[in-house]
Structures are given as structure tokens and as C-alpha cells.
Amino acid sequence: MLVPVSFPPIGLSESPQPPDTATMAEIARAMNQGRDRIPMTNLSEPVSERLSATIAPVERRDGIVSVDRTPKRRGTVARFALAVVPITVLAATACGSVEPVDAAQEDKVIVVGSADSPESAIVAELYAGAIGGTGAQVRTDLGLGERTTYLGALDSGRITLLPEQSGAYLAYLHPSADVTDADDVYTELNRSLPEGISVSDYAMAEVPAAQVDARDETSAQNVLPVFRTGALTEDQIRRLNIVAGELTTAGLAEMTAAVAAGESSGDVARSWLDIHGL
């Protein structure tokens, strides 16, 4: 039996209308992955039109539905619990059960790589720890050198995923791109990705300008995971998105300072994951 659910108004001038079952199921599938940005092609037009009256605030631009959780990300996420919990329950009821993890995917080892910088190593350890929390076998392969080298390792399958900076990665893939805003860079990056490579949500954390090329200093440099398409489960991607939702520039700088003071990137990352319940 489906339980009717109504939603309290969240930053809207009028009370939202309760969505129908199909709408709730579609939204649940996206939000249960922790995704802030939902491609319009993944949602039917009636659903995308009604998103703003169901969850809000929502912006539609360049084929992406963006749920705005900034700048007060934590407070907004807390309010989201009012809407997410009943949607999740209803989606599970409608679908009957949670999709099981592929046995072959359970057995394989996920390898998280990084560039040479301490920031890259720390974020790689965060990704490894978050994914390891799903029960997957994970190991790290850190300090792989320059962008051409570590992206080559990703392309060859030596590593499964690694952290990147959105603006610098876009400049590498599409040197003529002239976007600088975080959302615009993310949208253009998605359009420019090589076949077989995917990204998930970017973090509010940006790498300091000193760690990126001078030509990229004016562009957003949000940290985000780059991975081989199909290599991660939905739950693993959801956990990466949770990391993205919590990682800030100040937090990354604090962890980098701890590593500079002698702590290992693995220990620093584990402490951060423990604090954030991952």
C-alpha cells in the first residue's frame, strides 16, 4: 500500500502540491544517489516541471536540473530530510526491494589513484575510505605524477577513479572552453568527457590557485571524482556524493596542513570520514 505524503513548503511562497507516485519514484531514485544535479534526460518533462514544487529550490539550465544546497549546505541538507525520508520509503514500497549488487562487482578491487600533490592524495584517501564503507575491496595508488600520466592510468584500467579539479580538467579536455562559473564548468566538463569516463558531484572545496596552471586561475577548481563508467555501484557513487556535500576548501586546507606537519594522508582522511559518519 502506498502511503500519501505531503511536503512542507521550503523557501516557496505557496505550499507545494503532493507529487504523484511516478514523480516521487523518479525523484527518489536520483536523490537516493545523493545527487544535486540531475540530467533532464533522466526525468520525464512532467516530473522536471514539478520538481520546483516538490523539493526546491531548483534551477534548470543547459539540460541539468540543479537542486541548490548552497551556500548553507548543511542546513539545507537537514531540511531535505523532511522530503527525502518519505520519498525513499515510498520508492522502496513501489519497487518492492533494493536492487542487489552484482556479485562480479563485489569481488573486484577498486583502485583509487592520485596526482603528486598532498591535496590529491588526501581526497583520494577520502574516496577510498567512503567506498570501502560499502564493503568493497579498495586500495590506493598514489603519486602517479602529471595529468597525462594519471589520466593514462585511468584510461588503461590501472586505476578505477581519482580526484580532479573541474576547471583544470576541462581545460585539458577542451582548451577553448571559456566558462568559469562552477556549474557552467561542470556542465561543459560533462559534455567534454571521453567515452567510458564519468564524473559525479563536485565538492564546494576548491584546490588553491597555486596548485593549478596559471591559465586556469580564473576558472572554478572544484574537486570531483573521475571514474571509469560502470565501475562503481549506485551506493558507491552516492557515498562519493556525500563526500562532495561535506568537503570544503577550509576543511581540505586543514587536512593538508596536518599532512605537512607529519601526519599521513590516510590517517587524516580516516579522521575526517569518522567525523562525518562515513
C-alpha positions in Angstrom: 0.0 0.0 0.0 1.3 3.5 -0.9 1.2 6.0 1.9 0.2 9.5 0.9 3.0 12.0 1.6 2.8 15.8 1.7 5.7 18.2 1.7 6.2 21.3 3.9 7.0 24.5 2.0 10.7 25.1 1.7 11.5 28.6 0.7 8.4 28.8 -1.5 5.7 31.4 -1.4 3.0 28.8 -1.9 2.6 25.4 -0.3 3.7 22.7 -2.8 1.3 20.1 -4.2 1.9 16.5 -3.2 3.5 14.8 -6.2 2.1 11.7 -7.8 3.6 8.2 -7.3 5.6 8.3 -10.6 7.1 11.7 -9.7 8.1 10.5 -6.2 9.7 7.4 -7.5 11.8 9.2 -10.1 13.0 11.8 -7.6 13.8 9.2 -5.1 16.0 7.3 -7.5 18.0 10.4 -8.1 18.2 11.7 -4.6 19.0 8.3 -3.0 22.2 8.5 -5.0 22.9 11.8 -3.2 23.0 13.7 -6.5 22.5 17.5 -6.6 22.5 17.7 -10.4 20.1 15.5 -12.3 20.3 15.4 -16.2 17.0 16.4 -17.7 17.2 13.4 -20.0 16.8 11.2 -16.9 13.5 12.7 -15.9 10.2 13.0 -17.7 9.0 16.5 -18.5 6.1 16.5 -16.0 8.5 15.4 -13.3 11.1 18.0 -14.1 8.4 20.7 -14.2 7.1 19.7 -10.8 10.5 19.4 -9.1 10.4 23.0 -8.0 7.1 22.5 -6.3 8.2 19.3 -4.6 11.8 19.8 -3.3 13.0 23.2 -4.3 14.8 25.4 -4.9 15.6 24.1 -8.3 17.3 25.7 -11.3 17.0 24.3 -14.9 19.9 25.2 -17.2 21.6 23.6 -20.1 19.8 20.3 -19.7 20.6 20.0 -16.0 18.2 20.1 -13.0 20.2 21.5 -10.1 19.0 21.3 -6.5 20.5 24.3 -4.8 22.1 23.2 -1.5 24.5 26.1 -1.2 25.8 28.3 0.3 24.4 26.9 3.6 24.8 23.3 2.5 24.4 21.6 5.9 21.3 23.5 6.9 19.6 22.8 3.5 20.5 19.1 3.7 18.9 18.9 7.1 15.7 20.3 5.7 15.9 17.9 2.9 15.4 15.0 5.4 11.7 16.0 5.6 11.2 15.2 2.0 13.8 12.5 1.3 12.7 10.0 4.0 9.1 9.6 2.9 10.1 9.5 -0.7 12.6 6.8 -0.1 10.1 4.7 1.8 7.5 5.1 -0.9 10.0 4.3 -3.7 11.1 1.1 -1.8 7.4 0.1 -1.4 6.7 0.7 -5.1 9.7 -1.1 -6.3 9.4 -4.0 -3.8 13.1 -4.3 -3.0 16.5 -2.7 -3.3 18.5 -3.8 -6.4 21.2 -6.3 -5.3 24.9 -5.7 -6.0 26.3 -7.6 -8.9 28.4 -10.5 -7.5 31.2 -9.8 -10.0 31.3 -6.2 -8.9 31.6 -7.2 -5.3 34.7 -9.3 -6.0 36.7 -6.8 -7.9 39.2 -4.4 -6.3 38.6 -0.7 -6.8 41.8 1.2 -7.2 41.8 4.9 -6.3 44.7 6.9 -7.8 46.0 10.4 -7.2 48.4 13.1 -8.6 51.5 14.0 -6.7 50.0 16.9 -4.6 49.1 16.3 -1.0 45.6 17.6 -1.7 45.1 15.0 -4.4 46.4 12.2 -2.1 44.1 13.3 0.8 41.0 13.4 -1.4 41.9 10.0 -2.9 42.1 8.6 0.6 38.7 10.1 1.3 37.2 8.4 -1.7 38.8 5.1 -0.9 37.5 5.2 2.7 34.0 6.2 1.6 33.8 3.5 -1.0 35.3 1.0 1.4 32.4 1.6 3.7 30.1 -0.2 1.2 32.1 -3.4 1.8 34.0 -3.1 -1.4 37.7 -4.1 -1.7 39.6 -0.9 -2.2 43.3 0.1 -2.4 45.1 3.3 -3.3 47.8 4.0 -5.9 49.0 7.5 -5.0 51.5 9.9 -6.5 51.0 9.0 -10.2 52.6 12.2 -11.5 51.3 14.7 -14.0 47.8 14.8 -15.5 48.7 13.0 -18.7 50.2 10.1 -16.6 47.4 9.6 -14.1 44.7 10.0 -16.8 46.5 7.4 -18.8 46.4 5.1 -15.8 42.6 5.7 -15.6 42.2 5.1 -19.3 44.2 1.8 -19.2 42.3 0.5 -16.2 45.3 0.6 -13.9 43.1 2.7 -11.6 39.3 3.0 -11.2 38.9 6.6 -10.1 40.8 9.6 -8.9 40.2 13.2 -7.8 40.4 16.0 -10.3 39.9 19.8 -10.4 36.9 20.7 -12.6 38.4 23.8 -14.3 41.9 22.3 -14.9 40.4 19.0 -16.2 38.1 20.9 -18.5 41.0 23.0 -19.8 42.9 19.8 -20.5 40.0 18.2 -22.4 38.6 21.3 -24.1 41.2 24.1 -24.2 38.9 26.6 -25.9 36.2 26.4 -23.3 35.6 29.9 -21.8 33.3 29.1 -18.9 34.4 29.9 -15.3 31.4 29.5 -13.1 31.3 26.3 -11.1 28.0 25.0 -12.6 29.0 26.1 -16.1 32.3 24.3 -15.8 30.7 21.2 -14.5 28.1 21.2 -17.4 30.8 21.8 -20.0 33.0 19.1 -18.5 30.2 16.6 -18.7 29.9 17.4 -22.4 33.7 17.0 -23.0 34.4 13.7 -21.2 36.0 10.9 -23.2 33.9 7.9 -23.9 33.9 5.5 -20.9 34.8 8.2 -18.3 32.3 9.7 -15.9 32.2 12.2 -13.1 29.8 12.6 -10.1 29.0 15.6 -7.9 31.7 18.3 -7.4 32.6 19.5 -3.9 32.5 23.1 -2.7 36.2 22.5 -1.9 38.5 24.1 -4.5 42.2 23.5 -4.8 44.3 26.6 -4.1 45.3 28.6 -7.2 49.0 27.7 -6.6 48.2 24.1 -7.3 46.7 24.7 -10.8 48.0 26.1 -14.0 48.2 29.9 -14.2 45.8 29.9 -17.2 43.2 28.1 -15.1 43.2 30.5 -12.1 40.1 32.4 -13.2 38.1 29.2 -13.5 36.3 27.2 -10.8 38.5 24.4 -9.5 36.1 22.3 -7.6 37.3 18.9 -6.5 35.3 16.0 -8.1 35.8 12.3 -8.7 36.6 11.0 -12.2 36.0 7.3 -12.7 35.6 4.6 -15.3 31.9 4.4 -16.4 30.2 1.3 -14.9 33.0 0.6 -12.4 31.1 1.8 -9.4 27.7 0.8 -7.9 25.0 3.4 -7.2 25.7 3.1 -3.5 29.4 3.8 -4.0 28.6 6.9 -6.2 26.1 8.0 -3.5 28.9 7.9 -0.9 31.2 9.9 -3.2 28.4 12.5 -3.5 28.1 12.6 0.3 31.9 13.4 0.5 31.3 16.1 -2.1 28.5 17.6 0.0 30.7 17.9 3.1 34.2 18.7 1.8 35.0 22.4 1.9 38.1 24.4 0.9 38.8 25.2 4.5 38.5 21.6 5.5 40.8 20.4 2.8 43.4 23.1 3.7 43.2 22.0 7.3 43.9 18.4 6.3 46.7 19.5 4.0 48.3 21.3 7.0 48.1 18.2 9.1 49.9 16.2 6.5 52.6 18.9 6.2 53.0 18.6 10.0 53.8 14.9 9.7 50.5 13.0 9.7 49.8 10.5 6.9 47.2 11.3 4.3 45.4 8.1 5.2 45.2 8.9 8.9 44.0 12.4 8.2 41.3 11.1 5.8 40.1 8.5 8.3 39.6 11.1 11.0 37.6 13.3 8.6 35.5 10.3 7.5 34.8 9.4 11.1 33.7 12.9 12.0 31.3 12.9 9.0 29.9 9.5 9.7 31.5 7.8 6.7 
